[in-house]
Amino acid sequence: MTTLTTERASATTDRISALRIRILRDPSFGILVLLVVVSVVMAFVEPTFATAGNLTNIINAMITVSFLAIGMTVVLIAGGLDLSVGSVMALTAGVVASCLNNGMPLAVAFLAALAVGAGIGLINGLLITKLGIPDFIATLAMLGLAGGLLLYWTAGVPVLGYMTNAYYYIGGLRQLIGPITVPMLLVVAVGIAVSVFLRRTTYGVKFYAVGSSATGAMNAGIRVDRIKIAAYVISGLMAAIAGIHIAGRTTTVPPLIGNGYEISAIAAAVIGGASLFGGKGRVIGALVGALTLTLTRNIINLTGVESSWQAVVTGLVLIIAVLANQAWSGIARSIGAARR
């Protein structure tokens, strides 16, 4: 009995040790620790930082970037790049607002936005895989096309007057239970679903194989084109969900509402550990990256940094975060090697 108990205790200790090493090896963990330290310091330095109103603003802004970053991470894992996500988000936000202004039910408006997002993702995928257009060029062209379409559709005037009572909840402007909002639950659900898809399903693992080596994946019998198309469709869907959220969060859709979000999505994915060369990335990393960007911008605003310097500071934070990511990965590898 004593021997059995000892063996069970040893097995439990080994599992805990393995879990600890796995957490430490996660590149986003180091950044998360850094964010906690910075947040604690800011709470003492700037009294308004830790207020309920400011924390709500941070979370709402983070959620929009999170959806885009999740989609971008999927594309990067598959060895692609999607520069159109900001414009697709803006266009789908305009679709939702216009549908509601024309008396359509909320569900129909959302489905229309999702269809537009998935459709644009499909077009991107086909342009890249079937016509051989480089992903940078194809998605850059779609960035201009989607943005120009929204500008033409709205005649350069913000779309207003579409908010309904239910939409205030979906936009995160009203709490569902206590401090919990619908977008919080949605981003968690979407994050878990995409993570399980990528890490726990046979089809999802193929995204990593294609991103690591398209030729090797093809030789292994994987239909590379289908995987890449699926990645862009997922990115389009994530951009549409972000569009639905931002339209509810801002209660207005200016034609240029998506400007710069493609850079935020790429930055968040890379900060979270995704590789621009493909085959690497995790959903949890994308969420940590989105939090890093959002928190940085919030701190910049609270500390009164001039707008002309905000882009510079954000760029520096991106570099520091990536370096911290790499440094933590090196430390984690050393810890893992020492424990063997």
C-alpha positions in Angstrom: 0.0 0.0 0.0 2.8 2.3 1.0 4.7 1.6 -2.3 1.5 2.3 -4.3 0.9 5.6 -2.5 4.5 6.6 -3.1 4.2 5.8 -6.9 1.0 7.8 -7.1 2.6 10.7 -5.3 5.6 10.5 -7.6 3.4 10.4 -10.7 1.5 13.5 -9.5 4.7 15.3 -8.8 6.0 14.5 -12.3 2.7 15.7 -13.9 2.9 19.0 -11.9 6.6 19.4 -12.9 5.8 18.8 -16.6 2.9 21.3 -16.4 5.1 23.9 -14.8 7.8 23.5 -17.5 5.1 23.7 -20.2 3.8 26.9 -18.8 7.3 28.4 -18.5 8.1 27.4 -22.0 5.1 29.3 -23.3 6.6 32.5 -24.8 3.5 34.5 -23.9 4.0 33.8 -20.2 7.0 36.1 -19.9 5.1 38.9 -21.5 2.1 38.3 -19.2 4.3 38.5 -16.2 5.7 41.8 -17.5 2.2 43.2 -18.1 1.2 42.3 -14.5 4.2 44.2 -13.2 3.6 47.2 -15.4 -0.1 47.3 -14.4 0.7 47.2 -10.6 3.1 50.1 -11.1 0.6 52.1 -13.1 -2.1 51.5 -10.4 0.2 53.4 -8.0 1.5 56.0 -10.4 -1.8 56.9 -12.2 -4.9 56.7 -9.9 -7.4 56.5 -12.9 -5.7 53.4 -14.3 -7.3 51.0 -11.9 -10.8 52.5 -12.1 -13.7 50.4 -13.3 -14.3 52.7 -16.2 -10.8 52.5 -17.5 -10.5 48.8 -17.1 -13.7 48.3 -19.0 -12.3 50.5 -21.8 -9.1 48.4 -21.9 -11.1 45.1 -22.1 -13.5 46.3 -24.8 -10.6 47.6 -26.9 -8.7 44.4 -26.4 -11.6 42.3 -27.5 -11.7 43.9 -30.9 -8.0 43.4 -31.5 -8.2 39.9 -30.1 -10.6 38.6 -32.8 -8.4 40.1 -35.5 -5.3 38.6 -33.9 -6.8 35.1 -33.6 -7.6 35.2 -37.3 -4.2 36.6 -38.2 -2.5 33.9 -36.1 -4.3 31.2 -38.0 -3.1 32.7 -41.3 0.5 33.1 -40.1 0.5 29.5 -38.8 -0.5 28.4 -42.3 2.4 30.4 -43.8 0.3 33.4 -45.1 -0.3 37.0 -44.3 -3.6 38.9 -44.3 -3.4 42.7 -44.6 -7.1 43.1 -45.4 -8.4 42.4 -41.9 -8.8 46.1 -40.8 -10.8 47.0 -44.0 -12.9 43.8 -43.8 -13.7 44.6 -40.1 -14.8 48.1 -41.2 -16.9 46.9 -44.1 -18.7 44.2 -42.0 -19.4 46.8 -39.4 -21.0 49.0 -42.1 -23.0 45.9 -43.3 -24.4 45.4 -39.8 -25.2 49.0 -39.3 -26.9 49.4 -42.7 -28.9 46.2 -42.3 -30.2 47.4 -38.9 -31.0 50.8 -40.3 -33.1 49.1 -43.0 -35.2 47.2 -40.4 -33.6 43.8 -40.6 -33.5 41.6 -37.5 -30.2 41.6 -35.5 -29.5 37.9 -36.3 -29.9 38.6 -40.1 -27.6 41.6 -39.9 -25.0 39.5 -38.1 -25.3 36.6 -40.6 -24.9 39.1 -43.5 -21.7 40.4 -41.9 -20.3 37.0 -41.3 -21.1 36.0 -44.9 -19.3 39.1 -46.2 -16.3 38.4 -44.0 -16.1 34.7 -45.0 -16.6 35.6 -48.7 -13.8 38.0 -48.7 -11.6 35.5 -47.0 -12.5 32.9 -49.6 -11.6 35.4 -52.4 -8.3 36.1 -50.8 -7.5 32.4 -50.5 -8.5 31.8 -54.2 -6.4 34.7 -55.4 -3.4 33.4 -53.6 -3.7 29.7 -54.2 -5.4 29.5 -57.7 -4.0 32.6 -59.4 -0.6 32.5 -57.7 -0.8 36.1 -56.5 1.5 36.7 -53.5 -0.4 37.0 -50.2 1.0 40.4 -49.5 -0.2 41.8 -52.9 -3.6 40.0 -52.8 -4.6 41.1 -49.3 -3.2 44.6 -49.8 -5.4 44.9 -52.9 -8.4 43.6 -50.8 -7.5 46.2 -48.1 -8.0 49.0 -50.6 -11.1 47.3 -52.3 -13.0 46.7 -49.0 -12.1 50.1 -47.6 -13.0 51.8 -50.8 -16.3 49.9 -51.0 -17.3 51.1 -47.5 -16.3 54.7 -48.4 -18.4 54.6 -51.5 -21.3 52.9 -49.8 -21.5 55.5 -47.0 -20.5 58.5 -49.2 -17.9 59.3 -46.6 -20.4 59.8 -43.9 -20.5 57.8 -40.6 -23.4 55.4 -40.2 -25.5 56.3 -37.2 -28.8 55.4 -35.6 -28.6 51.6 -35.8 -28.2 50.7 -32.2 -30.8 48.5 -30.5 -31.2 47.5 -26.9 -29.7 44.0 -27.5 -26.8 45.5 -29.5 -25.7 47.5 -26.4 -25.1 44.1 -24.7 -23.3 42.6 -27.7 -21.1 45.7 -28.0 -20.1 45.4 -24.4 -21.6 48.7 -23.3 -24.0 46.9 -20.9 -23.0 44.1 -18.5 -24.6 40.7 -18.7 -23.9 39.4 -15.2 -21.9 41.6 -12.8 -18.9 42.9 -14.6 -19.2 40.2 -17.3 -20.2 41.3 -20.8 -21.3 39.3 -23.9 -18.0 40.1 -25.8 -15.9 38.7 -22.9 -17.8 35.4 -23.1 -17.6 35.4 -26.9 -13.9 36.0 -27.2 -13.2 33.3 -24.6 -15.5 30.8 -26.5 -14.0 31.7 -29.9 -10.5 31.5 -28.5 -11.1 28.0 -26.9 -12.8 26.8 -30.1 -10.0 27.9 -32.4 -7.3 26.6 -30.1 -8.9 23.2 -29.8 -9.4 23.1 -33.6 -5.7 23.9 -34.2 -4.1 21.8 -31.5 -6.5 18.9 -31.0 -8.0 18.0 -34.5 -6.3 16.3 -37.4 -7.4 19.0 -39.8 -6.1 21.8 -37.5 -2.7 20.3 -37.1 -2.3 20.4 -40.9 -2.2 24.2 -40.7 1.1 23.9 -38.8 2.4 21.3 -41.3 1.6 23.6 -44.2 3.2 26.6 -42.6 6.3 24.7 -41.6 6.9 23.3 -45.1 4.3 23.5 -47.9 6.3 21.2 -50.0 6.7 18.6 -47.2 3.0 18.9 -46.4 2.1 18.3 -50.1 4.4 15.3 -50.2 2.6 13.9 -47.2 -0.7 14.1 -49.0 -2.0 17.3 -47.4 -4.1 19.5 -49.8 -2.1 22.7 -49.2 -4.4 24.9 -51.2 -7.4 23.9 -49.2 -5.7 24.6 -45.9 -4.6 28.0 -47.0 -8.0 28.9 -48.3 -9.5 27.7 -45.0 -7.1 29.9 -43.1 -8.1 33.0 -45.0 -11.8 32.2 -44.5 -11.3 31.9 -40.8 -9.4 35.2 -40.8 -12.4 36.8 -42.7 -14.8 35.4 -40.2 -12.8 36.7 -37.3 -12.6 40.1 -38.9 -16.4 40.1 -39.3 -16.9 39.2 -35.6 -14.6 42.1 -34.8 -16.7 44.3 -37.1 -19.9 43.3 -35.3 -18.2 44.1 -32.0 -16.7 47.4 -32.9 -19.9 48.7 -34.4 -21.7 48.0 -31.1 -18.8 49.3 -29.0 -18.5 52.7 -30.8 -22.2 53.1 -31.7 -21.2 54.6 -35.0 -19.3 53.4 -38.1 -17.0 56.0 -39.6 -15.7 55.0 -43.1 -12.1 54.8 -41.8 -12.9 52.9 -38.6 -10.6 50.0 -39.6 -7.5 52.0 -40.4 -4.4 50.6 -38.8 -6.1 47.5 -37.3 -4.2 45.2 -39.7 -0.9 46.4 -38.1 -2.4 45.8 -34.7 -3.5 42.3 -35.6 0.0 41.4 -37.0 1.7 42.9 -34.0 -0.5 41.1 -31.5 0.0 37.8 -33.2 3.8 38.2 -33.4 4.1 39.5 -29.8 2.2 36.3 -28.8 4.7 34.1 -30.5 3.4 33.6 -34.0 6.1 33.5 -36.7 6.0 35.5 -39.9 7.7 32.5 -41.6 4.8 30.1 -40.7 4.3 27.0 -38.7 4.2 28.6 -35.3 1.6 30.4 -33.1 -1.0 29.9 -30.4 -4.4 31.5 -29.7 -3.4 32.3 -26.1 -0.4 34.1 -27.4 -2.6 36.2 -29.7 -4.8 37.2 -26.7 -1.7 38.2 -24.7 -0.4 40.2 -27.7 -3.8 42.0 -28.0 -3.7 42.8 -24.3 -0.1 44.1 -24.6 -1.0 46.5 -27.4 -4.2 47.7 -25.8 -2.6 48.2 -22.4 0.3 50.1 -24.0 -2.0 52.5 -25.8 -4.1 53.1 -22.7 -1.0 53.9 -20.7 0.2 56.3 -23.4 -3.1 58.1 -23.3 -3.2 58.3 -19.5 0.3 59.6 -19.2 -0.4 62.4 -21.7 2.2 61.3 -24.4 1.7 63.5 -27.5 -0.1 61.8 -30.3 2.8 62.3 -32.6 4.9 60.0 -30.4 2.3 57.3 -29.8 3.2 55.3 -32.9 6.9 55.5 -31.9 6.2 54.3 -28.4 4.0 51.5 -29.7 6.7 50.4 -32.1 9.3 50.3 -29.3 7.0 48.3 -27.1 6.5 45.8 -29.9 10.3 45.4 -30.2 10.7 45.1 -26.4 7.9 42.5 -26.2 9.4 40.4 -29.0 12.8 40.5 -27.3 11.3 39.6 -24.0 9.5 36.8 -25.7 12.7 35.4 -27.1 14.6 35.9 -23.8 11.9 34.1 -21.8 11.9 31.2 -24.3 15.7 30.9 -23.8 15.3 30.9 -20.0 12.5 28.3 -20.2 14.6 26.0 -22.4 17.4 26.2 -19.9 15.1 25.4 -17.0 13.6 22.5 -19.0 17.1 21.1 -19.8 18.3 21.5 -16.2 15.3 19.4 -15.0 15.9 16.5 -17.3 
